[in-house]
Amino acid sequence: MKNVEHDAQDMIFKGREIVEQGQFIADLASCNEEYISCLPDDSALSERQWNNQIDSWRRLHNYASSANSIYGKIDRLYFATDSTSVASSAAISLAYIPSLPPPSQEPARKAFERFSRIIEKSHILKELESEIQRLELTTSMSNNESILSLLSQTDQAFKVPSISEVSSVAVLIPLREAINRTLADLLQRRQSQEKTKNNQEKVRSICAQCCFSGVDDTQIEQLANEANDLNKLLSEAKQEAMNRDSVRELMNRGFLFLRSFMRTLDKNRMRK
């Protein structure tokens, strides 16, 4: 009977997580709907901005329409991962808001604020800690500062800044180091070593050897591209003056990437 109880508890856990992920996606969709209503016509954004937004909305729609058919066939960890990758791609970009007509900027900003609050209320740091423990990354293989310590520095520097204004360097540079440390440690856990010259190639190589079987090539490529973009943006934080909203947007994007990336990985396919 102990086995029955264990299986029943596992079903309950999976059911709760499915509900939570469904609500997460519904909330993100609602934020994007608010944002869309702020766009008066096609001239509101540039062609590149429109292409980026349309691509992110399409991924969000595709996820929502297929979730019911896949949740019963895939592992719990992989189910959770798909929604987080959608979240990072469906983000409402603060950078687009100033290009909107003045009457549309305030409601668009409110949609951005609500999106950010949804991310911040998702207990993402606790979930990252759980993933770090699951993958046995609690101590750095390079004997440097741990990934979790760097993420905590990022969180504290944003929530409790040492000066009156949030420092983009204090928040975003530890985040960049946490991402780089994660990639460096995971590279050493691959069964077969191969050279990788940038973060994009590192993510591809790690995923090719260590992902759960249900993770498809499209998602891997999205993660690889996001790793590359984040490295550039976080490195530029040293040179750019950034307000609190811009720092928060980039911080949340980095947290979402790490959570999504880690949740694709199967510890059983890694070297000890």
Residue frames as qw, qx, qy, qz and C-alpha x, y, z in Angstrom:
[[0.000, 0.883, 0.469, 0.000, 0.00, 0.00, 0.00],
 [0.348, -0.681, 0.096, 0.637, 2.96, 2.31, 0.47],
 [0.319, 0.006, 0.596, 0.737, 3.57, 2.20, -3.27],
 [0.052, 0.690, 0.659, 0.295, -0.07, 3.11, -3.92],
 [0.249, -0.878, -0.249, 0.325, 0.16, 6.06, -1.54],
 [0.393, -0.442, 0.331, 0.735, 3.41, 7.22, -3.16],
 [0.239, 0.268, 0.674, 0.646, 1.90, 7.04, -6.66],
 [0.065, -0.813, -0.573, -0.081, -1.23, 8.86, -5.50],
 [0.313, -0.794, -0.056, 0.519, 0.81, 11.66, -3.94],
 [0.360, -0.186, 0.503, 0.764, 2.82, 11.95, -7.15],
 [0.126, 0.553, 0.689, 0.452, -0.41, 12.31, -9.15],
 [0.194, -0.886, -0.377, 0.187, -1.62, 15.02, -6.76],
 [0.387, -0.587, 0.195, 0.683, 1.68, 16.88, -7.09],
 [0.290, 0.095, 0.627, 0.717, 1.58, 16.69, -10.89],
 [0.023, 0.727, 0.651, 0.217, -2.05, 17.84, -10.92],
 [0.253, -0.861, -0.190, 0.399, -1.26, 20.88, -8.81],
 [0.365, -0.409, 0.382, 0.744, 1.69, 21.76, -10.98],
 [0.233, 0.376, 0.701, 0.559, -0.40, 21.49, -14.16],
 [0.086, -0.869, -0.487, 0.000, -2.97, 23.87, -12.64],
 [0.353, -0.751, 0.044, 0.556, -0.25, 26.29, -11.57],
 [0.354, -0.151, 0.545, 0.745, 1.40, 26.26, -14.99],
 [0.144, 0.595, 0.689, 0.387, -1.97, 26.73, -16.70],
 [0.172, -0.911, -0.321, 0.191, -2.74, 29.74, -14.53],
 [0.427, -0.531, 0.262, 0.683, 0.75, 31.12, -15.17],
 [0.282, 0.149, 0.639, 0.700, 0.22, 30.99, -18.93],
 [0.005, -0.768, -0.614, -0.183, -3.31, 32.42, -18.63],
 [0.288, -0.843, -0.140, 0.432, -1.97, 35.36, -16.62],
 [0.366, -0.326, 0.433, 0.757, 0.76, 36.02, -19.17],
 [0.196, 0.432, 0.705, 0.527, -1.78, 35.90, -21.99],
 [0.118, -0.870, -0.470, 0.090, -3.94, 38.42, -20.13],
 [0.333, -0.690, 0.115, 0.632, -0.99, 40.81, -19.78],
 [0.305, -0.057, 0.609, 0.730, -0.20, 40.51, -23.47],
 [0.093, 0.665, 0.686, 0.281, -3.85, 41.15, -24.34],
 [0.197, -0.882, -0.228, 0.363, -3.72, 44.36, -22.29],
 [0.349, -0.486, 0.372, 0.709, -0.57, 45.35, -24.11],
 [0.288, 0.273, 0.721, 0.568, -2.00, 44.60, -27.55],
 [0.023, 0.826, 0.563, 0.026, -4.99, 46.85, -26.80],
 [0.254, -0.795, 0.014, 0.551, -2.53, 49.74, -26.35],
 [0.360, -0.152, 0.573, 0.720, -1.25, 49.48, -29.93],
 [0.398, 0.564, 0.199, -0.696, -3.30, 51.89, -32.08],
 [0.775, 0.592, -0.042, -0.220, -2.16, 50.66, -35.52],
 [0.934, 0.175, 0.001, 0.312, 0.67, 49.01, -37.46],
 [0.372, 0.733, -0.208, 0.530, 2.85, 52.11, -37.19],
 [0.594, -0.775, 0.101, -0.191, 3.12, 51.78, -33.39],
 [0.713, -0.471, 0.458, 0.246, 6.16, 49.49, -33.66],
 [0.176, 0.621, -0.618, -0.449, 8.93, 49.01, -36.20],
 [0.822, 0.229, -0.418, -0.312, 8.91, 46.01, -38.52],
 [0.429, 0.277, -0.798, 0.319, 11.55, 44.26, -36.39],
 [0.254, -0.130, 0.622, -0.729, 9.60, 44.92, -33.19],
 [0.772, 0.104, -0.002, -0.627, 6.40, 43.62, -34.78],
 [0.732, 0.270, -0.619, -0.094, 8.17, 40.47, -35.98],
 [0.187, 0.233, -0.805, 0.512, 9.57, 39.85, -32.49],
 [0.454, -0.028, 0.466, -0.759, 6.19, 40.36, -30.83],
 [0.805, 0.184, -0.216, -0.521, 4.27, 38.27, -33.36],
 [0.590, 0.272, -0.756, 0.087, 6.77, 35.44, -32.97],
 [0.006, -0.145, 0.771, -0.620, 6.44, 35.50, -29.17],
 [0.613, 0.072, 0.255, -0.744, 2.62, 35.61, -29.32],
 [0.771, 0.236, -0.476, -0.351, 2.59, 32.70, -31.77],
 [0.396, 0.206, -0.845, 0.294, 4.70, 30.59, -29.40],
 [0.275, -0.047, 0.606, -0.745, 2.39, 31.45, -26.52],
 [0.735, 0.168, -0.036, -0.656, -0.65, 30.44, -28.59],
 [0.681, 0.269, -0.666, -0.139, 0.96, 27.22, -29.77],
 [0.137, 0.173, -0.848, 0.482, 1.83, 26.23, -26.21],
 [0.455, 0.039, 0.455, -0.764, -1.65, 26.92, -24.90],
 [0.765, 0.234, -0.200, -0.565, -3.36, 25.02, -27.73],
 [0.694, 0.263, -0.670, -0.024, -1.16, 21.93, -27.36],
 [0.138, -0.430, 0.705, -0.546, -0.81, 21.72, -23.56],
 [0.778, -0.093, 0.309, -0.539, -3.92, 19.59, -23.04],
 [0.926, 0.289, -0.196, -0.144, -2.70, 16.93, -25.44],
 [0.573, 0.492, -0.566, 0.329, 0.84, 16.68, -24.09],
 [0.315, -0.620, 0.486, -0.528, 0.60, 16.93, -20.31],
 [0.902, -0.212, 0.260, -0.273, -0.34, 13.28, -19.89],
 [0.927, 0.340, -0.086, 0.131, 2.52, 11.99, -22.02],
 [0.490, 0.605, -0.355, 0.519, 5.58, 13.76, -20.66],
 [0.579, -0.181, -0.559, 0.565, 7.64, 13.96, -17.53],
 [0.270, -0.862, -0.381, 0.195, 6.63, 16.39, -14.76],
 [0.410, -0.560, 0.135, 0.707, 9.87, 18.35, -15.02],
 [0.267, 0.106, 0.564, 0.774, 9.57, 18.76, -18.76],
 [0.022, -0.751, -0.622, -0.220, 5.95, 19.90, -18.56],
 [0.307, -0.841, -0.197, 0.399, 7.00, 22.72, -16.25],
 [0.456, -0.311, 0.322, 0.769, 9.82, 23.76, -18.52],
 [0.291, 0.461, 0.599, 0.587, 7.73, 24.58, -21.59],
 [0.108, -0.905, -0.404, -0.085, 5.76, 27.31, -19.88],
 [0.432, -0.740, 0.064, 0.512, 8.86, 29.05, -18.55],
 [0.421, -0.050, 0.498, 0.757, 10.45, 29.21, -22.00],
 [0.095, 0.696, 0.581, 0.410, 7.18, 30.64, -23.29],
 [0.301, -0.880, -0.267, 0.251, 7.25, 33.22, -20.51],
 [0.429, -0.508, 0.249, 0.704, 10.66, 34.51, -21.50],
 [0.264, 0.159, 0.615, 0.726, 9.66, 34.72, -25.17],
 [0.070, -0.720, -0.615, -0.313, 6.27, 36.28, -24.44],
 [0.361, -0.483, -0.316, 0.732, 7.69, 39.10, -22.34],
 [0.184, 0.932, 0.287, 0.123, 6.35, 42.60, -22.85],
 [0.644, 0.103, -0.073, 0.754, 9.40, 44.68, -23.65],
 [0.216, -0.796, -0.249, 0.507, 9.79, 47.93, -21.76],
 [0.322, -0.286, 0.386, 0.815, 11.96, 49.20, -24.62],
 [0.130, 0.408, 0.707, 0.563, 8.97, 49.29, -26.99],
 [0.103, -0.747, -0.600, 0.267, 6.76, 51.46, -24.80],
 [0.133, -0.607, 0.020, 0.783, 8.37, 54.89, -25.56],
 [0.061, -0.055, 0.648, 0.757, 7.68, 54.34, -29.27],
 [0.009, 0.582, 0.810, 0.070, 3.93, 54.13, -28.63],
 [0.060, -0.665, -0.219, -0.712, 1.69, 57.22, -28.87],
 [0.013, -0.316, 0.533, -0.785, 1.61, 59.13, -25.52],
 [0.683, -0.243, 0.110, -0.681, -1.98, 58.10, -24.61],
 [0.928, 0.033, -0.343, -0.142, -1.02, 54.43, -25.00],
 [0.405, 0.478, -0.652, 0.427, 2.17, 54.52, -22.95],
 [0.364, -0.378, 0.553, -0.647, 0.62, 54.49, -19.46],
 [0.905, -0.035, 0.158, -0.394, -1.70, 51.47, -20.01],
 [0.813, 0.395, -0.414, 0.104, 1.17, 49.66, -21.75],
 [0.131, 0.512, -0.658, 0.536, 3.38, 50.35, -18.75],
 [0.653, -0.270, 0.412, -0.575, 0.68, 48.96, -16.44],
 [0.960, 0.175, -0.131, -0.174, 0.62, 45.76, -18.51],
 [0.556, 0.496, -0.562, 0.358, 4.40, 45.56, -18.17],
 [0.236, -0.469, 0.580, -0.623, 4.15, 46.09, -14.40],
 [0.856, -0.122, 0.228, -0.447, 1.58, 43.32, -14.05],
 [0.871, 0.349, -0.342, 0.044, 3.71, 40.97, -16.16],
 [0.295, 0.528, -0.623, 0.496, 6.71, 41.68, -13.91],
 [0.504, -0.373, 0.487, -0.608, 4.70, 41.06, -10.75],
 [0.959, 0.056, -0.041, -0.276, 3.51, 37.69, -12.09],
 [0.714, 0.416, -0.490, 0.277, 7.12, 36.65, -12.67],
 [0.046, 0.502, -0.589, 0.632, 8.22, 37.91, -9.26],
 [0.674, -0.262, 0.363, -0.587, 5.40, 36.07, -7.48],
 [0.890, 0.200, -0.345, -0.220, 6.27, 32.76, -9.14],
 [0.757, -0.558, 0.340, 0.017, 8.81, 31.84, -6.39],
 [0.759, 0.601, -0.246, 0.045, 11.43, 31.62, -9.10],
 [0.071, 0.692, -0.660, 0.284, 14.47, 31.74, -6.79],
 [0.659, -0.257, 0.628, -0.324, 13.16, 28.84, -4.71],
 [0.907, 0.360, 0.166, -0.139, 12.50, 26.90, -7.88],
 [0.501, 0.729, -0.445, 0.141, 16.00, 27.68, -9.13],
 [0.284, -0.564, 0.710, -0.312, 17.42, 26.45, -5.82],
 [0.847, 0.014, 0.463, -0.261, 15.46, 23.23, -6.24],
 [0.821, 0.565, -0.081, -0.007, 16.80, 22.75, -9.76],
 [0.183, 0.756, -0.586, 0.227, 20.37, 23.49, -8.63],
 [0.530, -0.374, 0.699, -0.300, 20.05, 20.82, -5.95],
 [0.903, 0.254, 0.276, -0.211, 18.44, 18.34, -8.35],
 [0.735, 0.638, -0.192, 0.130, 21.31, 18.75, -10.82],
 [0.818, -0.399, -0.038, 0.413, 23.89, 18.66, -8.00],
 [0.439, 0.597, 0.017, 0.671, 25.21, 22.13, -8.81],
 [0.467, -0.859, -0.208, -0.004, 25.18, 23.37, -5.20],
 [0.478, -0.685, 0.297, 0.462, 28.97, 23.74, -5.20],
 [0.501, 0.788, -0.249, -0.259, 30.86, 25.02, -8.19],
 [0.964, 0.085, 0.090, 0.237, 33.07, 22.49, -9.95],
 [0.520, 0.628, -0.155, 0.558, 35.59, 25.28, -10.51],
 [0.571, -0.364, -0.459, 0.575, 35.82, 25.96, -6.74],
 [0.053, 0.246, 0.015, 0.968, 34.60, 29.50, -7.24],
 [0.349, 0.070, 0.430, -0.830, 31.51, 31.15, -5.78],
 [0.293, 0.276, 0.915, -0.003, 28.42, 28.97, -6.10],
 [0.032, -0.385, -0.602, -0.699, 25.63, 29.59, -8.58],
 [0.351, -0.718, -0.600, -0.037, 23.08, 30.00, -5.79],
 [0.418, -0.555, -0.182, 0.696, 25.25, 32.57, -4.01],
 [0.172, -0.030, 0.364, 0.915, 25.53, 34.64, -7.20],
 [0.192, -0.527, -0.656, -0.505, 21.76, 34.48, -7.75],
 [0.418, -0.708, -0.493, 0.284, 21.16, 35.57, -4.16],
 [0.336, -0.337, 0.043, 0.879, 23.50, 38.51, -4.70],
 [0.007, 0.259, 0.546, 0.797, 21.47, 39.50, -7.74],
 [0.339, -0.649, -0.649, -0.208, 18.18, 39.30, -5.85],
 [0.459, -0.644, -0.346, 0.505, 19.45, 41.20, -2.82],
 [0.298, -0.159, 0.182, 0.924, 21.12, 43.94, -4.88],
 [0.122, -0.398, -0.540, -0.731, 17.77, 44.59, -6.56],
 [0.465, -0.663, -0.568, -0.146, 15.52, 44.32, -3.51],
 [0.513, -0.813, -0.098, 0.256, 17.80, 45.98, -0.95],
 [0.599, 0.630, -0.084, 0.487, 20.22, 48.24, -2.85],
 [0.620, -0.338, -0.271, 0.655, 23.17, 49.64, -0.92],
 [0.104, -0.094, 0.063, 0.988, 22.52, 53.07, -2.43],
 [0.411, 0.376, 0.345, -0.755, 19.31, 55.01, -3.09],
 [0.681, 0.469, -0.243, -0.507, 19.11, 53.78, -6.70],
 [0.943, -0.002, 0.331, 0.039, 19.42, 50.24, -8.00],
 [0.077, -0.676, 0.607, 0.412, 22.86, 49.61, -9.51],
 [0.859, 0.389, -0.165, -0.289, 22.66, 47.74, -12.79],
 [0.404, 0.535, -0.724, 0.163, 26.22, 46.47, -12.26],
 [0.278, -0.292, 0.767, -0.499, 25.48, 45.14, -8.75],
 [0.767, 0.161, 0.389, -0.484, 22.37, 43.31, -10.01],
 [0.824, 0.505, -0.064, -0.248, 23.21, 42.14, -13.51],
 [0.315, 0.645, -0.695, 0.050, 26.90, 41.24, -13.38],
 [0.370, -0.245, 0.846, -0.296, 26.40, 38.54, -10.68],
 [0.789, 0.335, 0.340, -0.386, 23.51, 37.26, -12.80],
 [0.624, 0.655, -0.396, -0.155, 25.77, 37.01, -15.84],
 [0.038, 0.519, -0.833, 0.187, 28.35, 35.18, -13.73],
 [0.628, -0.027, 0.664, -0.404, 25.66, 32.79, -12.42],
 [0.822, 0.489, 0.047, -0.288, 24.65, 31.92, -15.99],
 [0.467, 0.670, -0.577, 0.019, 28.27, 31.48, -17.07],
 [0.244, -0.406, 0.823, -0.313, 29.06, 29.38, -13.98],
 [0.790, 0.153, 0.446, -0.392, 26.04, 27.17, -14.69],
 [0.777, 0.581, -0.187, -0.154, 27.19, 26.57, -18.25],
 [0.210, 0.656, -0.708, 0.155, 30.80, 25.94, -17.19],
 [0.444, -0.268, 0.779, -0.353, 29.80, 23.38, -14.55],
 [0.827, 0.292, 0.340, -0.339, 27.33, 21.61, -16.84],
 [0.583, 0.667, -0.440, -0.148, 29.87, 21.40, -19.66],
 [0.008, 0.494, -0.848, 0.193, 32.04, 19.26, -17.38],
 [0.599, 0.002, 0.682, -0.419, 29.10, 16.93, -16.74],
 [0.736, 0.452, -0.233, -0.448, 28.67, 15.95, -20.39],
 [0.932, -0.093, 0.346, 0.062, 29.43, 12.33, -21.27],
 [0.735, 0.293, 0.267, 0.550, 31.42, 13.42, -24.31],
 [0.223, -0.726, -0.005, 0.651, 33.55, 16.56, -24.33],
 [0.530, 0.529, 0.406, 0.524, 33.59, 18.85, -27.36],
 [0.284, -0.126, -0.057, 0.949, 34.77, 22.39, -27.95],
 [0.053, 0.829, 0.547, 0.103, 32.26, 25.25, -27.72],
 [0.421, 0.223, -0.012, 0.879, 33.21, 28.84, -28.45],
 [0.198, -0.275, 0.078, -0.938, 30.24, 30.82, -27.07],
 [0.395, 0.020, 0.661, -0.637, 27.17, 30.51, -24.85],
 [0.737, 0.298, -0.124, -0.594, 24.97, 29.59, -27.79],
 [0.638, 0.327, -0.693, -0.080, 27.12, 26.59, -28.65],
 [0.007, -0.222, 0.834, -0.505, 27.46, 25.65, -24.97],
 [0.608, 0.096, 0.411, -0.673, 23.69, 25.41, -24.52],
 [0.778, 0.343, -0.336, -0.405, 23.32, 23.38, -27.72],
 [0.453, 0.351, -0.808, 0.141, 26.04, 20.95, -26.65],
 [0.202, -0.124, 0.762, -0.603, 24.71, 20.53, -23.10],
 [0.696, 0.189, 0.229, -0.653, 21.15, 20.01, -24.32],
 [0.689, 0.378, -0.538, -0.306, 22.19, 17.58, -27.05],
 [0.450, 0.223, -0.836, 0.223, 23.78, 15.30, -24.46],
 [0.096, -0.039, -0.759, 0.642, 21.81, 15.96, -21.28],
 [0.451, -0.070, -0.014, -0.890, 18.19, 16.90, -22.07],
 [0.591, 0.167, 0.694, -0.376, 15.06, 14.91, -21.27],
 [0.343, 0.132, 0.813, 0.451, 13.91, 12.94, -24.29],
 [0.225, 0.743, 0.630, -0.020, 10.78, 15.09, -24.79],
 [0.078, -0.777, 0.048, 0.623, 12.63, 18.36, -25.40],
 [0.719, 0.579, 0.337, 0.185, 12.49, 19.27, -29.07],
 [0.607, 0.122, 0.153, 0.770, 15.07, 21.01, -31.27],
 [0.029, 0.756, 0.261, 0.600, 13.02, 24.22, -31.50],
 [0.550, -0.827, -0.101, -0.063, 13.07, 24.73, -27.75],
 [0.780, -0.289, 0.093, 0.547, 16.80, 23.98, -27.57],
 [0.441, 0.403, 0.232, 0.768, 17.45, 26.57, -30.26],
 [0.226, -0.856, -0.214, -0.412, 15.33, 29.14, -28.40],
 [0.704, -0.683, -0.007, 0.196, 17.36, 28.54, -25.25],
 [0.721, -0.010, 0.182, 0.669, 20.64, 28.76, -27.16],
 [0.223, 0.629, 0.240, 0.705, 19.65, 32.07, -28.75],
 [0.430, -0.858, -0.162, -0.231, 18.45, 33.43, -25.41],
 [0.778, -0.458, 0.027, 0.429, 21.76, 32.51, -23.75],
 [0.556, 0.234, 0.215, 0.768, 23.62, 34.37, -26.46],
 [0.038, -0.760, -0.256, -0.597, 21.40, 37.47, -26.25],
 [0.603, -0.783, -0.151, -0.017, 21.54, 37.57, -22.45],
 [0.758, -0.239, 0.030, 0.606, 25.33, 37.37, -22.37],
 [0.341, 0.416, 0.211, 0.816, 25.54, 40.41, -24.63],
 [0.273, -0.776, -0.256, -0.508, 22.90, 42.42, -22.75],
 [0.722, -0.665, -0.136, 0.132, 24.25, 41.59, -19.29],
 [0.693, -0.055, 0.052, 0.717, 27.81, 42.44, -20.35],
 [0.177, 0.552, 0.221, 0.784, 26.64, 45.80, -21.65],
 [0.464, -0.799, -0.378, -0.059, 25.17, 46.60, -18.23],
 [0.625, -0.362, -0.094, 0.685, 28.63, 47.87, -17.18],
 [0.284, 0.067, 0.254, 0.922, 28.51, 50.67, -19.73],
 [0.176, -0.510, -0.509, -0.671, 24.83, 51.64, -19.76],
 [0.196, -0.045, 0.489, -0.849, 22.80, 53.72, -17.33],
 [0.353, -0.297, -0.815, -0.350, 19.64, 51.74, -16.62],
 [0.456, -0.380, 0.201, -0.780, 16.55, 52.61, -14.59],
 [0.436, -0.180, 0.787, -0.399, 14.97, 50.21, -12.11],
 [0.810, 0.331, 0.238, -0.422, 12.34, 48.91, -14.56],
 [0.641, 0.608, -0.451, -0.127, 14.95, 48.07, -17.19],
 [0.002, 0.459, -0.849, 0.263, 17.11, 46.28, -14.61],
 [0.618, 0.006, 0.630, -0.470, 14.10, 44.33, -13.37],
 [0.810, 0.456, -0.051, -0.366, 13.12, 43.30, -16.90],
 [0.523, 0.567, -0.636, 0.027, 16.59, 41.97, -17.67],
 [0.218, -0.345, 0.817, -0.407, 16.93, 40.29, -14.25],
 [0.751, 0.134, 0.448, -0.466, 13.60, 38.47, -14.68],
 [0.757, 0.538, -0.282, -0.239, 14.60, 37.45, -18.18],
 [0.257, 0.533, -0.787, 0.175, 17.83, 35.92, -16.83],
 [0.443, -0.164, 0.745, -0.471, 16.03, 34.08, -14.02],
 [0.819, 0.312, 0.195, -0.441, 13.46, 32.69, -16.46],
 [0.611, 0.573, -0.533, -0.116, 16.16, 31.51, -18.82],
 [0.024, 0.419, -0.861, 0.287, 18.02, 29.65, -16.08],
 [0.602, 0.016, 0.621, -0.501, 14.86, 28.01, -14.77],
 [0.813, 0.448, -0.020, -0.373, 13.76, 26.95, -18.25],
 [0.468, 0.597, -0.652, -0.003, 17.22, 25.70, -19.20],
 [0.157, -0.348, 0.855, -0.350, 17.77, 23.69, -16.02],
 [0.688, 0.107, 0.511, -0.504, 14.36, 22.07, -16.24],
 [0.770, 0.472, -0.299, -0.309, 15.18, 20.59, -19.64],
 [0.278, 0.565, -0.766, 0.125, 18.11, 18.61, -18.17],
 [0.937, -0.218, -0.206, -0.178, 18.05, 14.98, -17.09],
 [0.350, -0.747, 0.552, -0.118, 20.55, 14.34, -14.27],
 [0.874, -0.093, 0.478, 0.004, 20.68, 10.65, -15.23],
 [0.773, 0.581, 0.100, 0.234, 22.29, 11.54, -18.55],
 [0.078, 0.912, -0.326, 0.236, 25.15, 13.43, -16.86],
 [0.644, 0.211, -0.597, 0.430, 28.49, 12.35, -15.49],
 [0.619, -0.698, -0.332, 0.144, 28.79, 12.34, -11.72]]
